[in-house]
Amino acid sequence: MLSPFDRIRYRAQQALQLQLLTVPVALWHRLTTRGLPQPPPEALELMRDRLEALYARDLDNAERGIYPASLLFQFSIGEYLRKLPALLTEPPRATWRRFRGAHDDLPADADLDALPRYYRRTFHWQTDGWLSERSASLYDLEVESLFGGTASVMRRMALPPLVHALATRRTPRILDVGCGTGSFLRQLRTTLPRAELTGLDLSPHYLAHAHRNLGAATRVSLVAENAEEMPFRGRRFDAVSCVFLFHELPPKARRRVAQEMRRVLRPGGTLVLCDSAQPDDSPALRPVLESFPQIYHEPYFKSYLRDDLAALLKEADFEVLEETPAFLSKVVVARRADRTRAN
């Protein structure tokens, strides 16, 4: 049970994060958004309503015991203040890269030949793309800054369908695809401590950061491989999660990853995707969503907006069970059908 103090503390924390974390974003917008139209009133109203609904759902999930209340209070002001000077250098550096068109400005020691072409570039305002320790160390706070302290909350919305789907399994096997720095794996480990967790990501730097984030976690393994060709036998996992990955992929790669997710899921297994909202499910947000790749360097976001996730998963022979909005994101839950199919 959450106490009244817990609820007040939570609301105060989110308000503080909204004020603190948007400082780098405000700098970025000042540098890049001159001349762009402002979001219409109906979009802003929907965003306010969805933000309030997100906070209410987060508190309700903790109240019902779907995940521990400790997940509500993981923001570290100390870490933010330590990294704020580095965060503030990112918008000017990204603006300079954008001016020069230098989106292939990556570390000289990066082994680019081992990476798919679409991965060999910078994203967002991240210096070094996914290919340095510095990028990995700043990533989580950059994303929280971008979403005003709601990124972790939106990630948590992927937990309830997994908890529900795996309730009868004592030691479920869960694969987190594109696990990055391990933020969602930490939430999974806290919520489902008996689960055997596997995180897969292409970046060794982000996986090294995930290893530190997870500490001496048992039942967690991290694998540096391409999600388009996963190194797992078919039907190995009871559930697959994927958070904020598909909008970073070109269309063909999205489909190959979806097919691989189906291959490694057992029949009846559950797939939970959390990613950006799309115009088909959030038409009032279209102006906001379409302005995003104009402000930030998101090379595949425009194609993602046209590539409905539910339809994409149906193409990969998933049965889509539900789609739920979560502020500026959405959660799509799907199931691998029981019928047999060659792997």
VENWO-V436324 format. One line per field, one symbol per residue. ss: DSSP state (H for helix, E for strand, - for the rest). psi: psi as a letter, one per 30 degrees, with the letter a starting at -180 (. if undefined). burial: + if it has 24 or more other C-alpha atoms within 12 Angstrom, else -. A space follows every 10 residues. Layout:
# VENWO-V436324
ss->???
psi->???
burial->???
This chain:
# VENWO-V436324
ss->---HHHHHHH HHHHHHHHHH HHHHHHHHHH HH-------- HHHHHHHHHH HHHHHHHHHH HHH-----HH HHH---HHHH HHHHHHHHHH HHHHHHHHHH ---------- -HHH--HHH- ---E------ --HHHHHHHH HHHHHH---- HHHHHH--HH HHHHH----- --EEEEE--- --HHHHHHHH H----EEEEE E--HHHHHHH HHHH-----E EEEE------ ------EEEE EEE--HHH-- HHHHHHHHHH HHHHEEEEEE EEEEEE---- --HHHHHHHH HHHHH-E--- HHHHHH--HH HHHHH--EEE EEEEEE--EE EEEEEE---- ---
psi->kkleeeeeee eeeeeeeeee fgeeeeeeee ffgkfkklkl eeeeeeeeee eeeeeeeeee eeefgelkff ffhfkjeeee eefeeeeffe eeeeeeeeef hhfgilkfgk iffgkleffh lllbgjkgbg hleeeeffee eeeeeeghgf eeeeefffee eeeefgegke ilkkkjkhfb ggeeeeeeee eiffkjkkkk lfjfeeeeee eeefbhklgk kkkjlkffik hklkgekflk ljkheffgkl eeeeeeeeee eeefklkflk kjkkakllee fiefgeeeef feffeljifg eeeeffikee eeeeeghljk elkkkicgal kkklkklfkk kk.
burial->---------+ +-++--++-+ +++++++++- -+-------- -----++--+ +--++-+++- ++---++++- +++++----+ --++-+++-+ +++++-++-- --++++---- -------+++ ++++++++++ ++++++++++ ++++++++++ ++++++++++ +++-++---- -+++++++++ ++++++++++ +++-++++++ ++++++++++ +-++--+-++ ++++++++++ -+--++++++ ++++++++++ +-++++++++ ++++++++++ +++++++++- ++-+++++++ ++++++++++ ++++++++++ -+++-+++++ -+++++++++ +++++++--- ---
